[in-house]
């Protein structure tokens, strides 16, 4: 299992260098397999690589100004070709998988026949009684019509 590891080189160590590479046990200290560092706005540099979990790795940074530098991780002292070399050391931890929250148990499902049967046997809820209708008030009888006044022409004939 591999784990992504971020290597960071602070701006105060980078100083005026504009590029850098990461070398270590993970690429056999081979310049051809070096991991290129990315520069951040604040002047620091970083790289992210996948490493085998449960192992320790030695590494160093080589900047384009010719300097070999270390970050703030622990140092291990080695002798290489009669020279003392201080390499950084990273222990890659095995990440524990996050356990998923247990799923809630689903309510038991009724068989389609049971559901159909249950719905068929349900009694309908009683309907609300209709509100009594308003009875119309009795119509008033029309007042008797007055006799029409005799027309003037009729009056003259008499």
C-alpha positions in Angstrom: 0.0 0.0 0.0 1.3 3.5 -0.9 0.7 6.7 0.9 1.1 10.2 -0.6 3.8 12.2 1.2 4.4 15.9 0.9 8.0 17.2 1.1 8.3 20.9 1.9 11.3 23.1 1.8 10.8 26.5 3.6 11.6 29.7 1.8 14.3 30.6 4.3 16.2 27.5 3.2 15.5 28.0 -0.5 16.8 31.6 -0.4 17.6 32.7 -4.0 17.4 29.3 -5.7 14.7 29.1 -8.4 14.5 25.4 -8.9 15.2 22.2 -7.0 14.9 18.4 -7.1 14.2 15.8 -4.4 16.5 12.8 -4.3 16.5 9.8 -1.9 16.1 6.1 -1.3 12.8 6.2 -3.2 14.5 7.0 -6.5 17.9 5.5 -5.7 19.5 8.9 -5.5 19.4 8.9 -9.3 19.3 12.4 -10.9 17.5 11.0 -13.9 14.6 9.9 -11.6 14.6 13.0 -9.4 11.4 14.6 -8.3 11.0 18.2 -9.5 10.1 20.7 -6.8 7.3 23.2 -7.3 7.7 26.7 -6.1 5.0 28.4 -4.0 4.2 32.2 -4.0 5.8 32.5 -0.6 9.1 31.2 -2.0 9.0 27.7 -0.4 9.2 24.6 -2.6 7.4 21.3 -2.4 6.8 17.9 -4.0 4.2 15.2 -3.4 5.1 11.5 -4.1 3.6 8.1 -3.3 5.7 6.0 -1.0 5.3 2.5 0.3 3.8 2.7 3.8 5.5 1.2 6.8 9.0 2.1 5.6 11.6 4.8 6.4 13.3 6.8 3.6 16.4 9.0 3.6 16.3 12.1 1.2 17.8 15.5 0.5 17.1 18.4 -1.8 19.5 19.7 -4.5 18.9 23.3 -5.5 19.9 24.9 -8.8 22.5 27.1 -7.0 24.4 23.9 -6.3 23.5 23.5 -2.6 22.4 20.2 -1.0 19.9 21.2 1.7 17.7 19.5 4.3 14.2 20.4 5.5 13.1 20.4 9.2 12.5 16.6 9.4 14.8 14.5 11.6 18.4 14.0 10.4 20.3 10.8 10.0 24.1 10.8 9.7 25.8 8.6 7.1 29.2 8.1 5.8 29.4 8.2 2.1 32.8 7.8 0.4 34.6 8.8 3.6 32.4 11.9 4.0 29.9 12.6 6.7 26.5 13.3 5.1 23.4 14.4 7.0 20.2 13.2 5.3 16.6 13.8 6.2 14.5 10.9 7.4 10.8 10.3 6.9 8.8 7.4 8.3 5.8 6.7 6.2 3.0 5.6 8.4 0.4 3.0 7.4 -2.9 4.9 7.2 -5.8 3.2 8.9 -8.9 2.9 6.7 -11.8 4.9 7.9 -14.6 2.7 8.9 -17.9 3.6 7.3 -20.7 4.4 9.7 -23.0 1.4 10.1 -26.0 1.6 7.9 -29.4 1.9 9.5 -31.5 -1.3 9.3 -34.3 -0.9 6.8 -37.8 -1.6 8.0 -38.9 -5.0 6.8 -40.7 -4.8 3.5 -44.3 -6.2 3.2 -44.9 -8.5 0.3 -46.9 -6.9 -2.5 -49.8 -9.3 -1.8 -49.9 -8.3 1.9 -49.9 -4.6 0.9 -52.7 -5.2 -1.6 -54.7 -7.2 1.0 -54.2 -4.6 3.7 -55.3 -1.8 1.5 -58.4 -3.8 0.4 -59.5 -4.5 4.0 -59.1 -1.0 5.2 -62.4 0.7 5.9 -62.9 4.0 4.4 -62.9 6.8 6.9 -66.5 8.2 7.4 -67.3 11.2 5.3 -68.1 14.3 7.1 -71.8 15.2 7.2 -72.7 17.8 4.8 -73.6 21.1 6.3 -77.3 21.8 6.2 -78.4 23.8 3.2 -79.7 27.2 3.9 -83.4 27.4 3.3 -84.4 30.3 1.2 -86.6 32.8 2.9 -90.2 32.7 1.6 -90.7 35.1 -1.2 -92.7 38.1 -0.4 -95.9 38.3 -2.3 -95.9 41.0 -4.8 -98.1 43.9 -3.8 -101.3 44.1 -5.8 -100.9 46.2 -8.8 -102.6 49.5 -8.7 -105.2 50.1 -11.3 -103.9 52.0 -14.0 -105.0 55.6 -14.1 -107.5 56.1 -16.9 -105.9 57.5 -20.0 -106.9 61.0 -20.9 -108.4 59.7 -24.1 -110.7 57.3 -22.3 -111.8 60.1 -20.0 -112.9 62.2 -22.8 -115.0 59.5 -24.3 -117.1 59.2 -21.3 
